[in-house]
Each structure stands twice: as C-alpha cells, then as structure tokens.
Amino acid sequence: TKVTAYGSYSLFGRENTLESNTFRRNLATPRNGFTTVDDIRENDANTDNLNHRFDFNLEYKIDTLNYLKVTPRISFSTTDSRQLSDFRLLRNDTLSSNGLSTDINSSRSPNLGADFLYNHRFAGTRRNLSVSAFFNTSATKSDQDFLNESLEYSYSPIETATELYQRQLIGNDNTSNNININTSFIEPLSKTKSLEFNYEYGYNKISNTRTVLSSTNASVEPLFDSRLSNEYDYSFSTNRLGLNYRVREEKYNYTLGINAQPTVLKGQNVSKGIDTEQKNFNIIPSARFVYKFTKQEQFDVNYWGRNNQPNFFQLQPISDNSNLQNVVTGNPDLKPEFIHSVNAQYKKSDWEKGQLLTLEASYNQTENK
C-alpha cells in the first residue's frame, strides 16, 4: 500500500497539590558594602491541567526512492492554579519585610499545527535529500488575580513598620505563529565518510496584549494601570547554515560540525512607543565521538554549543512590579547567552545476567547569563 493514514485522540488531566518550604539567598556588593538578602517562603499551591490532543498521520510511499509524510494536529489545554505564600525577607540577617500573597491563575490555549517531511534517495548512491517543515499557530488567554499584603520594616532612626497593599487583576492575550523549514543533503565521500550540508529557516511572530488593573488601597477597587499594561508585536527570524563531517568505522565513529546563524529580532512596544531591533551572528560548533569496545560495551562523548536569544520583553527598559519583592526591569543591551555543553557516557551491559552499568559525566558553561 502506497498510502497509509492513521490518527489518535488523547485526553490528559492532572491535579497537583504542592506544599513547599524554600530558602533562597542572594549575594550582592552594592556601594555601601557586601549584602545578603534571604527569601524564606512557605507555599501551598494547587494546579489543575486538562489537555485534549488530536493527531493525524498521512504517509505516501511514492516509490522506493521517495517518501512523503504529513502530520496535522490540534490541541486545546486549560490550566487553573491557586498559590498561597507566607514570606519573609531578611537583609543582612535583619527582617526587612514579611507578609502573605495569593496568586490565582486561569488560562486557555488552543493550538493548531502541522509537520511535513519529504525524503529522496538518489538511485545507485548513498546521496540523500531531506526537506522538513513545521507550521504552528496558537492563542493563549489568561487571567490572574494577585494579592500581596505585607509589612516593610525600617530601623533608622527608630524601628517602624509600614503596611503595603497591592492587588492586581492581569489579563494576557497572546498569539504566536511559527514557521520552520529544514533542508539536509548528504554527500558520501567514501564507504565510511560523508558530508552533510544543512540549512534551516525559522520565523516566529508574536503579538501580546497585557491589561493590568491595580490598587494599593484595600478600600479602593483596582483601576486601569497604564504603567504596567503593555501591548507589543515582534518577530524573530533565523537562517542557519551548517556543515557536518561524519566518519563511521567498525570500532568507532565521529562527527565534526559547524553552524553559522544570523538572527534578527524586531518589534514595537505599541503602548510605550518603543521600537526595538537586535541583530546577532552566531557560530555554533558541535562534535561527537563513539568507541565500541564490543557490541555490549561502548564509550561516547559529545560537545555542542547553543545560543539562547533574549525575548522581546527582556529587552524593554520597563519595570514589572507585579511582585513587590521581585521587581524586574528589562535591559536593551542584553546579549544572547551562549552555552557550552560536554557529556561523556560509558555503558556496559550483560543481558544474559540482566546487568547494566552506566557511568555519565556532564559539564555546562554559560556566557552572558
């Protein structure tokens, strides 16, 4: 049969209740000397998730050299959560603030996407051409009710405690459209050696509207807050060109790769009147080595580098004080972080005796975190 079609529907639900105690210490060196800030919290959280998912697969074996697969999918997810937090902040072991916070969230997210794969093998050779594509569109609407009641302490010239009240009603409306196209061509150099040329194009378009109603007085209903409300549109595009050299011998194989990736992030903060554009050029190396002592014993080591680009909101010079104990401000000069990762693994098995030994070590280093 040249054409095969099949599909599936899944329903996944989960209710999670979590009680936790956390202690986090931040170390800082401001102008007036070394400072420690301790964040101590008792949390009680409840989360309900429900996800519907439908997948359909259509495979077409055109002939012995050509293959096509199309996979559309639809999903719809809901999340409802509630978190209560009793917190204390200590600065240099002296109580700075304490209080209670309540965070209630509800979100709905439909998702529509499709995968495409076409593969062509060249007759009489080991040449291979593969083209894949990914399309996805999603929309997420969420509502949040955040309440923070706390006391801020001052010890100069005398000890005083100031009551702080903050309530925010936050609505987010987010849409995202993604396109990804990948092409790979493998050229054999000999029976054991080959070159792979690959190209990848990625485009992501995001629109987000954030509406905030806030109040700092328990007797006053929350009103529209233009400082915290935000509307922005941005796009992120990448073009990655890569080359991989592969060697496959009886006892060992290895791959050496290099990728060049220019990126462009461009957008506008409509509500603040701020235009942003950031261009970067990344060189991303990779390497893999595998040595097989026997069929049941081998050692492999991998190195790869990857870039994480800052998102649009992280580049905005705007403060978000949704949490008074953790005010976040964007940085227009934020650079992409680059992560070096090395992983080594030794594996030996004896299936007749039911024994398996695995030793693994990994190392990660991040630049511009």
N, C-alpha and C positions, 0 to 999 in steps of 0.2 A: 504494500500500500504506500503510495507516494505522499498522501495527505493524512495526517493524524491530528485529531482535535480532542482536547480534554480540559476539564476545569475543576475548580474546587471552591467551596464556601466554608469559611471558618468564623466562629464566634468565640471571642475570648473575653472573659471577665475576671476581674481580680479586686478584692478588697484587702487593703493593707492597713494595719494599725501598728504604729511605732512609738514607743516611749524611749527617750534617749536623754543622756546627760553628756554635755560637751564642754570641753575646756580648750580654748584657743588663746595662745599668747603671741602677740605681735611685738616685735622689737624695732625701735626707731631711734634715730640720732638727730633730733632737732637742734636748733641753735643753742637752746638752754641746757643741753646735756642728754645723756642716754635715758630713754624712756621705755618702760614696759607697759603694755595695755593688755589686760586679761579679760576675755569674754567668756563668761560662765553661764550656761543655759540648761534649763530643764524643758524638754519639748514633749508634747503629746500631739501626734499627727495621725489623721485618718484620711486615706485616699481610696477612691473608687474609680476603676477604669473599666471601660467597655469598648470593644473593638469588633466591628464587622468587616470582613475582607472577602472579596471575590476575585479569583484569578482564573484566567482562561489562556490556554496554550494552543497555538496552531503551528504545526510543523509540516514543512513541504520539502521532501527529498526530490529535488528537481531531476537529478541524475546522480551518478556515482561521484561526480566532482563538485556538485553544487548543492548547497543546503540553505534553507531559509526558515527562520523561526520568528513568530510574532507573539508577544505576551502582553495583552492588555490587563489592567487590574483596577479595581475600585475598592475604596475602603472608607469607613466612617468611624471616628473614635470620639468618645466623650470621657472627660475627666472631671471629677468633683473632689475637692480636698478641703480639709479644715485643720489648721495647726494652731495650737496654743503654746506660748513660750513665756517662761518666767526667767528673766535675765538679770545679770549683774555685770557691770563693767568696773574694773579696777585699774587705776593708773598709778604705777609705782607702788602697788600693794595697798593703795588707798581707794576706798569706794568712790567712784565717780558718778555712777547712776545705777538705778535699778528700776524694774517695772514689769509690766505684763503686756504682751502683744497677741493679737488674734488676726489670723490671715485666712480668709475664706475665698476659694477659687472655684470657678466653673468654666470649662472650655468645651467647644465643639469644633471638630475638624474633618471635613470631607476631603478626599484625596482621589485624584484620577491620574493614571499614568500608563505608559506602555514601553516595552522593550522590543527592539528589533535586532536580529542577528542574521548576517549573510556570510557564508564561508565558501571560498572557492579554492580547490586544489588543482594545481597545474598538472596536466597529464604527463607521465613519464619522468617527473622530477619531484623533489620534496619542497618545491616552492608552494607557498600558501598565502592567500589573501583573505583577510577577515575584516568585516565592517560591522560595527555595532552602534546602536543609537538608543538613547534614553530620553523620554519626554515625561514631564510630570507637572501637574498644577494642583495647588492646594489652597485652601482658605481656612483660616483659624479665627474664631471669635471667642473671646474670653472676657469674663467679668471677675473683678477682685474687690473684696471689701476688707480693708486693712485698718486695724485699730491699734494704736500704741499709747499707753498711759504709763508715764514714768516720772521719777524724781531725779533732778540733776543737783549734785552737791558741790558746794564751794566752801573752802576753808580759810579764805583770806578776805577781810581781816578776822572774821568770825565764821563759825560753821553755819551755813544756810542751806535750805533745800527748796528748789524751785519746781513746781508742778508743771509738767508738759503733757499736752493732749494733742493727739494727731489722729485724724480719721480721713481715709482716702477711699473713694469709690473710683476704680480704674477700669476702663473699658478699652480693649485692644481689638482691632480689626486688621488682620494681616493676610495678604495674598502673596503667593510665591509661584513663579513659573520657571522651570528648569529645562535646559536642553543640553545634552552631552552626546558628542559624536566621536567615535574612536575608530581609527584605521590602523591595521597592522599588516606588514608584509615581511615574510621570512624568506631569505635567500640562502640556500645551502652553499657552503664553501668547499666542503668535503663530506665524507661519511660521518664525521664526528664534529664538524664545526659548522656554524651558521651565523648569519647576521639578521637581526630583526630591526626594521625601521617602523616606527610608530608615530602617529600624530593624533592629538586629542584636542577637540574644541569644546569649551564649556561656557555656558551663558546662564546667568541667574538674575531674574528681575523680581524685585521685592517692593511692595507698597505696604505701608503701615500707618494706621491712624490710632493714636493713643489719646483718650479723653479722660481727664482727671478732675474729679470734684473733691475738694478738700476743705477741712475745717480744723482749726486749732483751739476751738472752744466747744466744750461738751454741750452747751445750750444752743449752739448755732448749727443749723443743717449744712452739710457740705455744699459748696458753691463751685462753679467752674473756675479752674486754676490754669491760667494761660502759661505760667512759668513751667509747669510740669506736663501740660498737654503738648502733644507733638504729632506732626504729620510729615512723613518723608517718603521719597521714592528713590531707589538707587538700583544700579545694575553692576554685576561683577562678571567680567569675561576673562577667559584664559585661552592661550594657544600653547600647547606643549608639544615639542618635537623631541623624539628620543631615539637612541641607538643602543642596542644590546648585542654583545658578542658572547656566543654560547659555545662551550666545548663539552661533549659527552663521551667519556671513555668508559671502559668496562668497570674500573675501580672507582673512578671519580668523575665529577662534572663541576663546572663552574660557569658563572655568568658575570660579566662586567658591563655596567650600563651607565649612561649619562643622559640627562634630560635638560633641555633649555625651555624655560616657561616665562614668557612675558604676561603680565596681568594688568588689568585696568579696572579700578573701582571708581564709579562716577555716579553722583546723585545730588539731590537737592532736599534740604530741610525746608519744606514749604512754610511751616508755621513760624520758623525763626529767620527765614530769608538767607540761609547759609548754603552756598554751593561747595561741594567737595569733589576733588579728583585726585586720585593717587595711582601712580604707575610704578610697577616694580618689575625687575627682571631677575629670575631665579635660576641658578644652576643646581640641579639635584642629582647627585651620584647614587649608585647602588652596586652591590656586589654580593655574590652567593657562592659558597664552596661546599661541596658534599663529598665525603670519602666513605666508601662502603668496604668495611673490613670483610664482612660476609653478608649473606642475604639477611641475617638477623642482627647485624651489628653495624652501626654507621655513626658518623660524626658530621655535623653540618654547622656552618657559621654564616650569618647574614649581616650585612650592613646596608642601611638605607637612610637617606635624608628626606625630610619633608618640610614644607612650609605651611604655616597657618597664618592666613591673612586676617588683619583686624576687620571686624564688620563695620558697617556704616555708623552705627550708633556709638561705637567705641571711639570714633574719630571726631565726634561732635563736641565742641567746647561747652557742654551743657551739663549741669549738675542734676542728679536724680536723688532726691532726699525722701524717697518712699519709705526708707528705713532710716530713722534719725540716728541710729547707732552705726550706720554704714552708708555714708553719703558717697556716691560715685560720680566722678566727673570725667568726661571724655578727653582724649588727648589728640589734637590734629596731627601731631608729629609722631604718632605711634608707628613703629616699624613692624613688618611681619616677623614673627618668630620662626627660627629655624631649629629643627630638632634632629640631632644625630642619634641613631639607634643601632646598637650592636647586640645580636643574640646568638649564643652558642648552645648547641644541644648534642649530648651523647645519648644514644639509645641502644640497648641490647635486650633481646627477647629470646625466650625459650618456650615456645608454645606447647611442646610436649609436657613440660613440667609446670606450665602455667605461670611462668615467671617473666617479669618485665622490669627493667631498670632504666630509669631516665634521669639524667643529670642536665640541668639547664642553668645558664647564667645570662644576664642581660644588663646593658648599660645604656643610659639615655643622658644626653646633654642638650640643654636648650639655650639658644642665644636670643637675646631681645625678648625675654619672657615678659 
